[in-house]
Amino acid sequence: MHYVYIIQSISHPDRFYTGVTGDLKRRLSEHNRHEDEYSSRYKPWTIKTYLAFQSKEQAIAFEKYLKTPSGRAFAKKRL
């Protein structure tokens, strides 16, 4: 499975990060261990939502959509 996830900063609740991964637990751990330049500034993180896809291509396409203005509006309203 491939996951598109949105995490939310606990220390800065107005900050979100959207990504795609094959291992959600490992990726969240990486964000909280300072292994990502952007996310290390706003740690700790918690999972806000995630969606599972069988196809890696579908997951990547949905992640790209969520990073567009209309995708961000969708996520804010629906996710």
C-alpha contacts under 8 A as a table, 3 or more apart, distances in Angstrom:
res1	aa1	res2	aa2	distance
1	M	22	G	6.16
1	M	52	A	6.26
1	M	53	F	5.77
1	M	54	Q	4.96
1	M	55	S	7.28
1	M	56	K	7.77
2	H	20	V	7.05
2	H	21	T	5.78
2	H	22	G	4.58
2	H	23	D	7.60
2	H	52	A	5.66
2	H	53	F	5.14
2	H	54	Q	6.13
2	H	55	S	6.79
2	H	56	K	5.75
2	H	59	A	6.27
3	Y	20	V	5.44
3	Y	21	T	5.31
3	Y	22	G	5.99
3	Y	23	D	7.58
3	Y	24	L	6.83
3	Y	50	Y	6.41
3	Y	51	L	5.54
3	Y	52	A	4.58
3	Y	53	F	6.13
3	Y	59	A	6.51
4	V	18	T	7.24
4	V	19	G	5.70
4	V	20	V	4.38
4	V	21	T	6.68
4	V	50	Y	5.54
4	V	51	L	5.36
4	V	52	A	6.62
4	V	53	F	7.91
4	V	59	A	5.98
4	V	60	I	7.69
4	V	62	F	7.37
4	V	63	E	6.03
5	Y	18	T	5.63
5	Y	19	G	5.45
5	Y	20	V	6.16
5	Y	24	L	7.92
5	Y	47	I	7.32
5	Y	48	K	7.69
5	Y	49	T	5.85
5	Y	50	Y	4.14
5	Y	51	L	6.49
6	I	16	F	6.61
6	I	17	Y	5.55
6	I	18	T	4.48
6	I	19	G	6.65
6	I	47	I	6.25
6	I	48	K	5.55
6	I	49	T	5.40
6	I	50	Y	6.21
7	I	16	F	5.58
7	I	17	Y	5.29
7	I	18	T	6.56
7	I	45	W	6.11
7	I	46	T	5.44
7	I	47	I	4.36
7	I	48	K	5.02
7	I	49	T	6.99
8	Q	13	P	6.24
8	Q	14	D	7.60
8	Q	15	R	5.96
8	Q	16	F	4.56
8	Q	17	Y	6.59
8	Q	45	W	5.49
8	Q	46	T	5.47
8	Q	47	I	6.28
8	Q	48	K	5.89
9	S	12	H	5.12
9	S	13	P	5.13
9	S	14	D	7.29
9	S	15	R	5.57
9	S	16	F	6.29
9	S	42	Y	5.75
9	S	43	K	5.94
9	S	44	P	5.90
9	S	45	W	4.49
9	S	46	T	6.47
10	I	13	P	5.47
10	I	42	Y	7.84
10	I	43	K	6.98
10	I	44	P	5.70
10	I	45	W	5.64
10	I	46	T	6.73
11	S	42	Y	6.53
11	S	43	K	6.67
11	S	44	P	6.61
12	H	15	R	5.73
12	H	42	Y	6.28
13	P	16	F	7.69
15	R	42	Y	7.39
17	Y	39	S	7.36
18	T	63	E	7.01
18	T	66	L	7.54
18	T	67	K	7.42
19	G	63	E	6.38
20	V	59	A	6.76
20	V	60	I	6.63
20	V	63	E	6.56
21	T	24	L	6.15
21	T	27	R	6.95
23	D	26	R	5.55
23	D	27	R	6.22
24	L	27	R	5.16
24	L	28	L	6.18
25	K	28	L	5.31
25	K	29	S	6.24
26	R	29	S	5.09
26	R	30	E	6.26
27	R	30	E	4.99
27	R	31	H	6.35
28	L	31	H	5.12
28	L	32	N	6.32
28	L	45	W	7.38
28	L	46	T	7.66
28	L	47	I	7.72
29	S	32	N	5.12
29	S	33	R	6.14
30	E	33	R	5.05
30	E	34	H	6.58
30	E	35	E	5.40
30	E	36	D	7.28
31	H	34	H	5.69
31	H	35	E	5.88
31	H	36	D	5.97
31	H	39	S	5.86
31	H	40	S	6.53
31	H	43	K	7.36
31	H	44	P	7.88
31	H	45	W	7.13
32	N	35	E	7.59
32	N	39	S	7.72
32	N	40	S	6.90
32	N	43	K	5.73
32	N	44	P	5.40
32	N	45	W	6.20
33	R	40	S	7.38
34	H	37	E	7.11
34	H	39	S	6.99
34	H	40	S	4.39
34	H	41	R	7.98
34	H	43	K	7.72
35	E	40	S	6.85
36	D	39	S	5.46
36	D	40	S	5.78
37	E	40	S	5.58
37	E	41	R	7.24
38	Y	41	R	5.97
38	Y	42	Y	7.64
39	S	42	Y	5.52
39	S	43	K	6.32
40	S	43	K	5.48
42	Y	45	W	7.44
47	I	50	Y	7.47
49	T	79	L	6.63
52	A	59	A	7.70
53	F	56	K	6.94
53	F	58	Q	6.69
53	F	59	A	5.77
54	Q	58	Q	7.88
55	S	58	Q	5.28
55	S	59	A	6.42
56	K	59	A	5.09
56	K	60	I	6.20
57	E	60	I	5.18
57	E	61	A	6.14
58	Q	61	A	5.08
58	Q	62	F	6.13
59	A	62	F	5.20
59	A	63	E	6.15
60	I	63	E	5.09
60	I	64	K	6.20
61	A	64	K	5.14
61	A	65	Y	6.27
62	F	65	Y	4.95
62	F	66	L	6.23
63	E	66	L	5.12
63	E	67	K	6.47
64	K	67	K	5.22
64	K	68	T	6.82
65	Y	68	T	5.37
65	Y	70	S	7.73
65	Y	71	G	5.21
66	L	69	P	7.74
66	L	70	S	7.46
66	L	71	G	3.88
66	L	72	R	5.33
66	L	74	F	7.60
66	L	75	A	6.83
67	K	71	G	5.88
67	K	72	R	6.01
68	T	71	G	4.97
68	T	72	R	6.08
69	P	72	R	5.19
69	P	73	A	6.30
70	S	73	A	5.05
70	S	74	F	6.14
71	G	74	F	4.94
71	G	75	A	6.12
72	R	75	A	5.08
72	R	76	K	6.05
73	A	76	K	5.15
73	A	77	K	6.19
74	F	77	K	5.27
74	F	78	R	5.73
74	F	79	L	7.36
75	A	78	R	5.24
75	A	79	L	4.70
76	K	79	L	6.04
